[in-house]
């Protein structure tokens, strides 16, 4: 329990400092003590200092004094004696009337006559004390009769703060009442300040609570963004891995189809069931390969791993290359293709491979969604500082509800009966944006065709020239003397299907081929067989293709030529292969034309 505070001194509470009077008559307690303290405050010997947060002016209700006496003349005398005090006066001529007044209003002090008919002063005081609301109201008893100490004691026991005898000196009554008026005023101030403090605390609590909620919301949003970013990263990693895994089984299928093409088409009629089945398989494999390539490209763009190799390009030559890529599909559907280009060359700064891919994707899209014998139009034009390429068709069109999201990933442009992953147009938009351009789609609705418009920054004709032809693949290093017969090739791949089909294909082309199923075996076969060229898979377990290349370069130097094979086509992968000692790089599934660029010339080995 806290130590009892001294009688004289300073007491500190939140926002309030109460300084007690320096002197109090010894032995004075109870109501007399409160009266003595009040007189000290009124005389200035005691102070009450209060501090509160900044707030509007205190709304303190004006104090009221209840004057109770059955004689109206006495009530008038009381009021005259107290005139000038900052208080309202309420008169009551009986105890019952006084109690009713106390029900309606709070009073700073009650001046109560003792001798009244029906309900005297003592009984009235007892009833006042019985109510919790009025229990602490100060009561000053007034009487004109006996100065009996027992009566005075009874008054104090009833809670009186003073007992005055008539006739009353006005200054004494005024001094005593003014103390309670001041105490009430200050009590009201404290009450109002307490209310303001509670309101301030409430607002501060709400502010802090709102701030806490905001911080929690921001933290939750930040965590959600991180989770979404991680999920998006995992999605991109999954797409990249999926594309890689799809490329591996595609590689032997592509190679196998090329392997059986000469035999099959050389022995059956071109319109036979076997020939049609072969062409169907070949066409679907090309379609699947294009889907896988789009999947990997979108994944690389999302990861920021697409690196453009810009050069100055003539737009007409890019369109020619894109049309050549799509020509088989257009011819098969007997569609009309119209190309319109400016008479004078128009140039852009772009990556030739990627810009050709953009136009080819739009042409593939147009061919797919345009009926047989329909029409596709490609138009290029120069407009001030930009070049516009427009691909139009009179095909199935785009529904109005799909048009705003036609470039979003995995969104089917039109009806899903045509299949696909919904990646082609996403890739178009991303690649065009990487070139600093824009692409838009327009359609009047289903069955009314569609129009895709590409805009790219134009390059001035000054200083523009046709790009130099690609440098020829350097010839393989000279073979060691003493070797004759067919050229030697080694295939190193842990995937049996890819390995065996490539071996069979190269053998059918007249090469002497050896195979190895892992890196260690590949190093041994290359060292002993000494081929002119070795095709080495990069992603093998234990000893990967990079280690094979580094070992061969350390032991055999620049001979033989080494070509990396992988399902990844990122620029970083190509750089890593070059750093390891590879001379070339092939992305699975491998085109036979790409393989042929690394093989000895046809005057030495004739290809079928």
C-alpha positions as semicolon CSV with decimal commas, in nm:
position;residue;x (nm);y (nm);z (nm)
1;X;0,000;0,000;0,000
2;X;0,131;0,346;-0,087
3;X;0,254;0,569;0,194
4;X;0,007;0,825;0,317
5;X;0,065;1,168;0,172
6;X;0,157;1,455;0,408
7;X;-0,112;1,696;0,512
8;X;0,068;1,991;0,352
9;X;0,241;1,966;0,015
10;X;0,195;1,904;-0,357
11;X;0,013;1,609;-0,514
12;X;0,058;1,530;-0,884
13;X;-0,191;1,342;-1,097
14;X;-0,219;1,318;-1,474
15;X;-0,282;1,671;-1,605
16;X;-0,356;1,803;-1,250
17;X;-0,135;1,944;-0,975
18;X;-0,307;2,002;-0,639
19;X;-0,126;2,212;-0,381
20;X;-0,274;2,182;-0,032
21;X;-0,314;2,479;0,203
22;X;-0,008;2,541;0,415
23;X;-0,201;2,569;0,742
24;X;-0,501;2,393;0,892
25;X;-0,616;2,420;1,258
26;X;-0,500;2,118;1,452
27;X;-0,773;1,865;1,528
28;X;-1,008;1,993;1,258
29;X;-1,143;1,703;1,049
30;X;-1,446;1,608;0,842
31;X;-1,663;1,889;0,702
32;X;-1,475;2,147;0,907
33;X;-1,151;2,037;0,742
34;X;-1,303;2,073;0,393
35;X;-1,431;2,417;0,487
36;X;-1,090;2,521;0,617
37;X;-0,924;2,402;0,296
38;X;-1,180;2,586;0,091
39;X;-1,118;2,909;0,282
40;X;-0,747;2,869;0,223
41;X;-0,803;2,830;-0,151
42;X;-1,038;3,126;-0,155
43;X;-0,783;3,342;0,025
44;X;-0,507;3,238;-0,214
45;X;-0,294;3,046;0,036
46;X;-0,370;2,724;-0,153
47;X;-0,370;2,680;-0,529
48;X;-0,515;2,436;-0,773
49;X;-0,322;2,413;-1,099
50;X;-0,458;2,204;-1,384
51;X;-0,294;2,116;-1,715
52;X;-0,472;1,958;-2,010
53;X;-0,399;1,899;-2,378
54;X;-0,486;2,176;-2,617
55;X;-0,862;2,183;-2,659
56;X;-1,151;2,424;-2,721
57;X;-1,268;2,647;-2,433
58;X;-1,395;2,447;-2,139
59;X;-1,772;2,409;-2,139
60;X;-1,832;2,454;-1,765
61;X;-2,195;2,484;-1,654
62;X;-2,275;2,790;-1,436
63;X;-2,294;2,693;-1,068
64;X;-2,621;2,698;-0,876
65;X;-2,706;2,754;-0,507
66;X;-3,014;2,595;-0,349
67;X;-3,166;2,817;-0,080
68;X;-3,417;2,633;0,143
69;X;-3,630;2,812;0,406
70;X;-4,003;2,815;0,478
71;X;-3,988;3,194;0,523
72;X;-3,970;3,382;0,189
73;X;-3,815;3,683;0,365
74;X;-3,522;3,472;0,478
75;X;-3,479;3,345;0,121
76;X;-3,467;3,703;-0,003
77;X;-3,209;3,790;0,265
78;X;-2,994;3,489;0,166
79;X;-3,006;3,591;-0,198
80;X;-2,922;3,953;-0,117
81;X;-2,622;3,844;0,090
82;X;-2,492;3,627;-0,196
83;X;-2,559;3,875;-0,473
84;X;-2,264;3,914;-0,706
85;X;-2,146;3,553;-0,692
86;X;-2,115;3,378;-1,027
87;X;-2,405;3,147;-0,954
88;X;-2,775;3,096;-1,010
89;X;-3,014;3,097;-0,713
90;X;-3,292;2,842;-0,675
91;X;-3,543;2,893;-0,391
92;X;-3,734;2,619;-0,208
93;X;-3,983;2,683;0,074
94;X;-4,001;2,323;0,196
95;X;-3,795;2,009;0,216
96;X;-4,011;1,840;-0,050
97;X;-3,959;2,127;-0,291
98;X;-3,586;2,118;-0,223
99;X;-3,571;1,745;-0,302
100;X;-3,758;1,803;-0,628
101;X;-3,511;2,075;-0,724
102;X;-3,221;1,837;-0,656
103;X;-3,376;1,593;-0,900
104;X;-3,363;1,850;-1,179
105;X;-3,025;2,013;-1,127
106;X;-2,687;1,983;-0,960
107;X;-2,595;2,239;-0,695
108;X;-2,263;2,367;-0,566
109;X;-2,402;2,411;-0,212
110;X;-2,733;2,390;-0,023
111;X;-2,819;2,654;0,240
112;X;-3,077;2,466;0,449
113;X;-3,297;2,594;0,733
114;X;-3,327;2,344;1,018
115;X;-3,676;2,421;1,146
116;X;-3,936;2,374;0,874
117;X;-4,284;2,223;0,890
118;X;-4,356;1,872;0,766
119;X;-4,000;1,789;0,664
120;X;-3,737;1,960;0,876
121;X;-3,378;2,037;0,774
122;X;-3,223;1,726;0,931
123;X;-3,468;1,489;0,759
124;X;-3,421;1,674;0,433
125;X;-3,041;1,642;0,469
126;X;-3,076;1,271;0,542
127;X;-3,276;1,219;0,223
128;X;-3,024;1,424;0,028
129;X;-2,742;1,206;0,160
130;X;-2,937;0,891;0,078
131;X;-2,922;0,956;-0,295
132;X;-2,593;0,871;-0,465
133;X;-2,621;1,167;-0,702
134;X;-2,652;1,422;-0,417
135;X;-2,460;1,236;-0,147
136;X;-2,161;1,473;-0,161
137;X;-2,345;1,804;-0,204
138;X;-2,219;2,046;0,066
139;X;-2,492;2,153;0,315
140;X;-2,478;2,463;0,534
141;X;-2,739;2,447;0,812
142;X;-2,903;2,768;0,931
143;X;-3,113;2,803;1,247
144;X;-3,246;3,083;1,466
145;X;-3,281;2,876;1,781
146;X;-3,072;2,672;2,025
147;X;-2,698;2,662;2,006
148;X;-2,714;2,314;2,158
149;X;-2,393;2,128;2,080
150;X;-2,590;1,805;2,035
151;X;-2,791;1,967;1,760
152;X;-2,471;2,094;1,597
153;X;-2,314;1,747;1,624
154;X;-2,624;1,592;1,470
155;X;-2,595;1,839;1,183
156;X;-2,235;1,746;1,120
157;X;-2,322;1,378;1,142
158;X;-2,580;1,439;0,870
159;X;-2,296;1,562;0,648
160;X;-2,311;1,935;0,708
161;X;-2,006;2,138;0,622
162;X;-2,108;2,424;0,851
163;X;-2,375;2,537;1,097
164;X;-2,477;2,905;1,110
165;X;-2,702;3,082;1,353
166;X;-2,940;3,360;1,270
167;X;-2,908;3,649;1,239
168;X;-2,639;3,571;0,981
169;X;-2,366;3,813;0,895
170;X;-2,385;3,854;0,513
171;X;-2,005;3,861;0,465
172;X;-1,966;3,535;0,659
173;X;-2,235;3,361;0,458
174;X;-2,090;3,500;0,138
175;X;-1,737;3,388;0,226
176;X;-1,847;3,036;0,316
177;X;-2,068;2,989;0,009
178;X;-1,809;3,139;-0,229
179;X;-1,565;2,866;-0,126
180;X;-1,803;2,595;-0,246
181;X;-1,885;2,789;-0,560
182;X;-1,515;2,802;-0,642
183;X;-1,465;2,436;-0,553
184;X;-1,761;2,342;-0,771
185;X;-1,633;2,553;-1,057
186;X;-1,297;2,388;-1,038
187;X;-1,451;2,046;-0,999
188;X;-1,652;2,116;-1,312
189;X;-1,336;2,222;-1,490
190;X;-1,166;1,901;-1,384
191;X;-1,469;1,703;-1,498
192;X;-1,475;1,875;-1,835
193;X;-1,101;1,832;-1,872
194;X;-1,138;1,466;-1,784
195;X;-1,407;1,433;-2,050
196;X;-1,185;1,611;-2,299
197;X;-0,897;1,390;-2,199
198;X;-1,109;1,080;-2,249
199;X;-1,221;1,213;-2,587
200;X;-0,863;1,291;-2,677
201;X;-0,756;0,945;-2,568
202;X;-1,043;0,794;-2,766
203;X;-0,945;0,983;-3,079
204;X;-0,581;0,897;-3,025
205;X;-0,673;0,534;-2,972
206;X;-0,878;0,537;-3,291
207;X;-0,592;0,706;-3,474
208;X;-0,340;0,455;-3,344
209;X;-0,583;0,175;-3,414
210;X;-0,635;0,310;-3,765
211;X;-0,260;0,346;-3,807
212;X;-0,213;-0,007;-3,679
213;X;-0,479;-0,132;-3,918
214;X;-0,313;0,058;-4,201
215;X;0,027;-0,085;-4,112
216;X;-0,123;-0,433;-4,087
217;X;-0,296;-0,381;-4,422
218;X;0,026;-0,258;-4,581
219;X;0,218;-0,550;-4,432
220;X;-0,046;-0,793;-4,553
221;X;-0,044;-0,630;-4,897
222;X;0,336;-0,638;-4,907
223;X;0,335;-1,004;-4,805
224;X;0,069;-1,076;-5,067
225;X;0,274;-0,901;-5,335
226;X;0,579;-1,102;-5,234
227;X;0,376;-1,422;-5,245
228;X;0,238;-1,330;-5,587
229;X;0,587;-1,242;-5,710
230;X;0,718;-1,575;-5,584
231;X;0,424;-1,756;-5,741
232;X;0,484;-1,572;-6,067
233;X;0,852;-1,662;-6,053
234;X;0,766;-2,026;-5,986
235;X;0,523;-2,012;-6,277
236;X;0,792;-1,877;-6,509
237;X;1,039;-2,138;-6,386
238;X;0,777;-2,406;-6,440
239;X;0,707;-2,283;-6,793
240;X;1,078;-2,281;-6,872
241;X;1,122;-2,632;-6,733
242;X;0,808;-2,750;-6,912
243;X;0,935;-2,614;-7,241
244;X;1,271;-2,781;-7,186
245;X;1,110;-3,113;-7,099
246;X;0,882;-3,091;-7,404
247;X;1,175;-3,022;-7,631
248;X;1,354;-3,341;-7,534
249;X;1,085;-3,582;-7,662
250;X;1,027;-3,359;-7,966
251;X;1,388;-3,388;-8,076
252;X;1,383;-3,762;-8,164
253;X;1,040;-3,726;-8,325
254;X;1,161;-3,448;-8,557
255;X;1,480;-3,638;-8,637
256;X;1,292;-3,964;-8,685
257;X;1,047;-3,806;-8,930
258;X;1,334;-3,667;-9,133
259;X;1,501;-4,005;-9,120
260;X;1,203;-4,191;-9,270
261;X;1,104;-3,916;-9,515
262;X;1,327;-4,030;-9,807
263;X;1,233;-4,394;-9,765
264;X;0,860;-4,335;-9,717
265;X;0,805;-4,071;-9,984
266;X;1,030;-4,253;-10,229
267;X;0,828;-4,575;-10,215
268;X;0,463;-4,462;-10,186
269;X;0,240;-4,239;-10,390
270;X;0,231;-3,877;-10,279
271;X;-0,142;-3,895;-10,205
272;X;-0,143;-4,235;-10,037
273;X;-0,265;-4,284;-9,680
274;X;0,094;-4,333;-9,561
275;X;0,211;-4,012;-9,728
276;X;-0,082;-3,816;-9,585
277;X;-0,015;-3,961;-9,240
278;X;0,350;-3,861;-9,264
279;X;0,264;-3,505;-9,368
280;X;0,009;-3,480;-9,085
281;X;0,266;-3,591;-8,829
282;X;0,526;-3,357;-8,971
283;X;0,282;-3,064;-8,969
284;X;0,166;-3,130;-8,612
285;X;0,522;-3,166;-8,488
286;X;0,607;-2,828;-8,639
287;X;0,298;-2,684;-8,469
288;X;0,396;-2,836;-8,135
289;X;0,747;-2,705;-8,174
290;X;0,616;-2,355;-8,238
291;X;0,402;-2,377;-7,922
292;X;0,702;-2,487;-7,717
293;X;0,913;-2,205;-7,860
294;X;0,641;-1,951;-7,774
295;X;0,615;-2,095;-7,422
296;X;0,987;-2,057;-7,364
297;X;1,000;-1,710;-7,518
298;X;0,715;-1,582;-7,297
299;X;0,887;-1,729;-6,994
300;X;1,217;-1,562;-7,083
301;X;1,048;-1,227;-7,142
302;X;0,870;-1,246;-6,807
303;X;1,203;-1,320;-6,639
304;X;1,374;-1,036;-6,825
305;X;1,609;-1,278;-7,000
306;X;1,534;-1,180;-7,361
307;X;1,825;-0,984;-7,504
308;X;1,767;-0,813;-7,836
309;X;2,040;-0,778;-8,096
310;X;1,921;-0,468;-8,280
311;X;2,038;-0,374;-8,627
312;X;1,911;-0,154;-8,907
313;X;1,657;-0,356;-9,106
314;X;1,457;-0,292;-9,420
315;X;1,095;-0,363;-9,333
316;X;1,019;-0,530;-9,667
317;X;1,292;-0,790;-9,614
318;X;1,155;-0,872;-9,267
319;X;0,807;-0,920;-9,412
320;X;0,946;-1,144;-9,686
321;X;1,117;-1,366;-9,430
322;X;0,804;-1,386;-9,213
323;X;0,587;-1,474;-9,514
324;X;0,833;-1,744;-9,619
325;X;0,799;-1,896;-9,272
326;X;0,421;-1,908;-9,288
327;X;0,384;-1,979;-9,661
328;X;0,329;-2,358;-9,620
329;X;0,030;-2,306;-9,389
330;X;-0,122;-2,042;-9,616
331;X;-0,069;-2,253;-9,926
332;X;-0,220;-2,559;-9,761
333;X;-0,542;-2,364;-9,688
334;X;-0,538;-2,208;-10,035
335;X;-0,556;-1,860;-9,890
336;X;-0,470;-1,545;-10,083
337;X;-0,186;-1,337;-9,940
338;X;-0,147;-0,976;-10,053
339;X;0,168;-0,780;-9,964
340;X;0,187;-0,401;-9,999
341;X;0,511;-0,217;-9,919
342;X;0,632;0,137;-9,999
343;X;0,819;0,190;-10,325
344;X;1,116;0,331;-10,137
345;X;1,286;0,127;-9,864
346;X;1,168;0,185;-9,507
347;X;1,401;0,109;-9,217
348;X;1,366;0,025;-8,849
349;X;1,611;-0,056;-8,574
350;X;1,522;-0,405;-8,452
351;X;1,631;-0,760;-8,383
352;X;1,584;-0,938;-8,716
353;X;1,494;-1,275;-8,565
354;X;1,245;-1,133;-8,314
355;X;1,076;-0,891;-8,553
356;X;1,036;-1,169;-8,808
357;X;0,889;-1,382;-8,529
358;X;0,636;-1,107;-8,446
359;X;0,507;-1,079;-8,802
360;X;0,512;-1,457;-8,849
361;X;0,302;-1,504;-8,535
362;X;0,043;-1,259;-8,663
363;X;0,039;-1,435;-9,001
364;X;0,003;-1,777;-8,836
365;X;-0,283;-1,634;-8,635
366;X;-0,450;-1,492;-8,945
367;X;-0,409;-1,817;-9,139
368;X;-0,551;-2,022;-8,853
369;X;-0,864;-1,811;-8,811
370;X;-0,932;-1,740;-9,178
371;X;-1,142;-1,987;-9,374
372;X;-0,987;-2,179;-9,667
373;X;-0,967;-1,961;-9,978
374;X;-0,989;-1,653;-9,754
375;X;-0,769;-1,346;-9,782
376;X;-0,482;-1,209;-9,574
377;X;-0,333;-0,868;-9,642
378;X;-0,001;-0,734;-9,511
379;X;0,062;-0,362;-9,549
380;X;0,367;-0,157;-9,454
381;X;0,381;0,221;-9,466
382;X;0,596;0,504;-9,334
383;X;0,427;0,778;-9,133
384;X;0,648;1,065;-9,015
385;X;0,874;0,917;-8,746
386;X;0,719;0,574;-8,731
387;X;0,663;0,266;-8,941
388;X;0,329;0,087;-8,941
389;X;0,276;-0,278;-9,032
390;X;-0,085;-0,396;-9,062
391;X;-0,197;-0,759;-9,084
392;X;-0,563;-0,794;-9,189
393;X;-0,780;-1,096;-9,255
394;X;-1,143;-1,164;-9,343
395;X;-1,169;-1,454;-9,100
396;X;-1,376;-1,529;-8,793
397;X;-1,313;-1,195;-8,619
398;X;-1,286;-1,123;-8,247
399;X;-1,578;-1,101;-8,005
400;X;-1,616;-0,761;-7,840
401;X;-1,580;-0,905;-7,488
402;X;-1,246;-1,068;-7,578
403;X;-1,096;-0,773;-7,763
404;X;-0,961;-0,586;-7,454
405;X;-0,777;-0,897;-7,329
406;X;-0,670;-1,048;-7,661
407;X;-0,299;-0,991;-7,583
408;X;-0,317;-1,138;-7,231
409;X;-0,135;-1,462;-7,160
410;X;-0,333;-1,785;-7,197
411;X;-0,634;-1,598;-7,340
412;X;-0,775;-1,759;-7,653
413;X;-0,821;-1,490;-7,914
414;X;-1,140;-1,628;-8,055
415;X;-1,305;-1,965;-8,033
416;X;-1,115;-2,244;-7,863
417;X;-1,189;-2,499;-8,137
418;X;-0,865;-2,391;-8,306
419;X;-0,657;-2,501;-8,007
420;X;-0,332;-2,341;-7,893
421;X;-0,210;-2,203;-7,563
422;X;-0,300;-1,839;-7,614
423;X;0,068;-1,739;-7,614
424;X;0,125;-1,613;-7,968
425;X;-0,034;-1,270;-7,928
426;X;0,113;-1,227;-7,580
427;X;0,456;-1,286;-7,729
428;X;0,381;-1,040;-8,011
429;X;0,295;-0,762;-7,767
430;X;0,593;-0,826;-7,538
431;X;0,843;-0,833;-7,826
432;X;0,697;-0,521;-7,989
433;X;0,717;-0,336;-7,656
434;X;1,079;-0,444;-7,615
435;X;1,143;-0,270;-7,948
436;X;0,981;0,050;-7,821
437;X;0,667;0,002;-8,028
438;X;0,299;-0,074;-7,984
439;X;0,056;-0,329;-8,122
440;X;-0,323;-0,300;-8,129
441;X;-0,609;-0,526;-8,232
442;X;-0,939;-0,429;-8,392
443;X;-1,243;-0,620;-8,513
444;X;-1,602;-0,536;-8,599
445;X;-1,714;-0,857;-8,433
446;X;-1,754;-1,227;-8,496
447;X;-1,729;-1,323;-8,862
448;X;-1,600;-0,980;-8,970
449;X;-1,226;-1,038;-8,970
450;X;-0,956;-0,873;-8,762
451;X;-0,681;-0,616;-8,798
452;X;-0,353;-0,607;-8,605
453;X;-0,143;-0,292;-8,629
454;X;0,224;-0,267;-8,529
455;X;0,395;0,072;-8,492
456;X;0,772;0,099;-8,455
457;X;1,014;0,394;-8,446
458;X;1,139;0,476;-8,794
459;X;1,509;0,506;-8,875
460;X;1,627;0,774;-9,114
461;X;1,736;0,655;-9,458
462;X;2,067;0,836;-9,421
463;X;2,340;0,590;-9,350
464;X;2,107;0,292;-9,385
465;X;2,221;-0,003;-9,587
466;X;2,123;-0,360;-9,627
467;X;2,261;-0,578;-9,350
468;X;2,571;-0,770;-9,438
469;X;2,516;-1,138;-9,507
470;X;2,579;-1,369;-9,218
471;X;2,935;-1,486;-9,188
472;X;2,982;-1,841;-9,311
473;X;3,039;-2,111;-9,055
474;X;3,415;-2,157;-9,029
475;X;3,541;-2,485;-9,167
476;X;3,638;-2,755;-8,920
477;X;4,002;-2,778;-8,818
478;X;4,222;-2,991;-9,042
479;X;4,195;-3,361;-8,973
480;X;4,503;-3,549;-8,865
481;X;4,668;-3,721;-9,155
482;X;4,635;-4,089;-9,203
483;X;4,251;-4,094;-9,186
484;X;4,041;-4,171;-9,494
485;X;3,690;-4,286;-9,569
486;X;3,367;-4,129;-9,440
487;X;3,382;-3,828;-9,216
488;X;3,360;-3,913;-8,848
489;X;3,096;-3,782;-8,610
490;X;3,032;-3,847;-8,239
491;X;2,695;-3,802;-8,068
492;X;2,697;-3,767;-7,686
493;X;2,352;-3,763;-7,519
494;X;2,205;-3,941;-7,217
495;X;1,861;-3,951;-7,385
496;X;1,860;-4,279;-7,576
497;X;1,585;-4,180;-7,820
498;X;1,756;-3,856;-7,920
499;X;2,095;-4,024;-7,940
500;X;1,986;-4,321;-8,151
501;X;1,769;-4,127;-8,398
502;X;2,046;-3,873;-8,457
503;X;2,298;-4,153;-8,506
504;X;2,068;-4,325;-8,756
505;X;2,008;-3,999;-8,944
506;X;2,378;-3,913;-8,970
507;X;2,458;-4,269;-9,072
508;X;2,196;-4,249;-9,347
509;X;2,372;-3,939;-9,472
510;X;2,695;-4,136;-9,509
511;X;2,882;-4,043;-9,191
512;X;3,078;-4,277;-8,970
513;X;2,907;-4,220;-8,635
514;X;2,990;-4,325;-8,280
515;X;2,766;-4,264;-7,978
516;X;2,816;-4,214;-7,603
517;X;2,549;-4,213;-7,331
518;X;2,725;-3,995;-7,069
519;X;3,001;-3,743;-7,030
520;X;3,280;-3,978;-6,926
521;X;3,210;-4,212;-7,215
522;X;3,187;-3,917;-7,450
523;X;3,535;-3,794;-7,354
524;X;3,679;-4,142;-7,414
525;X;3,502;-4,189;-7,750
526;X;3,607;-3,847;-7,878
527;X;3,967;-3,902;-7,768
528;X;3,998;-4,244;-7,932
529;X;3,772;-4,200;-8,239
530;X;3,902;-3,849;-8,322
531;X;3,596;-3,725;-8,514
532;X;3,577;-3,407;-8,722
533;X;3,274;-3,299;-8,521
534;X;3,096;-3,400;-8,199
535;X;2,738;-3,315;-8,101
536;X;2,729;-3,302;-7,720
537;X;2,423;-3,268;-7,497
538;X;2,476;-3,003;-7,229
539;X;2,239;-3,128;-6,957
540;X;2,380;-3,469;-6,869
541;X;2,413;-3,603;-6,512
542;X;2,747;-3,625;-6,333
543;X;2,977;-3,497;-6,611
544;X;2,777;-3,244;-6,811
545;X;2,844;-3,117;-7,161
546;X;3,038;-2,813;-7,040
547;X;3,287;-3,035;-6,859
548;X;3,317;-3,257;-7,167
549;X;3,405;-2,953;-7,379
550;X;3,657;-2,818;-7,128
551;X;3,828;-3,157;-7,101
552;X;3,848;-3,203;-7,480
553;X;3,993;-2,857;-7,525
554;X;4,256;-2,921;-7,258
555;X;4,360;-3,254;-7,406
556;X;4,299;-3,220;-7,781
557;X;4,311;-2,845;-7,837
558;X;4,094;-2,696;-8,114
559;X;4,020;-3,031;-8,275
560;X;3,746;-3,154;-8,315
561;X;3,463;-2,908;-8,367
562;X;3,218;-2,927;-8,071
563;X;2,848;-2,840;-8,103
564;X;2,632;-2,806;-7,791
565;X;2,276;-2,946;-7,787
566;X;2,026;-2,828;-7,525
567;X;1,662;-2,759;-7,459
568;X;1,751;-2,407;-7,337
569;X;1,809;-2,123;-7,581
570;X;1,891;-1,835;-7,348
571;X;2,170;-1,598;-7,434
572;X;2,340;-1,682;-7,104
573;X;2,336;-2,051;-7,201
574;X;2,498;-1,972;-7,535
575;X;2,765;-1,763;-7,364
576;X;2,835;-2,041;-7,114
577;X;2,871;-2,292;-7,400
578;X;3,111;-2,065;-7,586
579;X;3,317;-2,010;-7,270
580;X;3,342;-2,388;-7,217
581;X;3,488;-2,438;-7,565
582;X;3,190;-2,517;-7,789
583;X;3,205;-2,395;-8,150
584;X;2,830;-2,407;-8,210
585;X;2,496;-2,423;-8,032
586;X;2,176;-2,608;-8,128
587;X;1,842;-2,583;-7,948
588;X;1,627;-2,896;-7,935
589;X;1,430;-3,006;-8,127
590;X;1,702;-2,952;-8,385
591;X;1,633;-2,859;-8,745
592;X;1,818;-3,076;-8,992
593;X;1,923;-2,763;-9,180
594;X;2,092;-2,642;-8,861
595;X;2,275;-2,973;-8,825
596;X;2,388;-2,954;-9,186
597;X;2,553;-2,613;-9,131
598;X;2,804;-2,776;-8,898
599;X;2,874;-3,085;-9,110
600;X;3,145;-3,114;-9,378
601;X;3,056;-2,967;-9,717
602;X;2,842;-3,156;-9,965
603;X;3,124;-3,203;-10,213
604;X;3,276;-3,441;-9,963
605;X;2,960;-3,605;-9,833
606;X;2,641;-3,609;-10,038
607;X;2,319;-3,559;-9,847
608;X;2,002;-3,726;-9,972
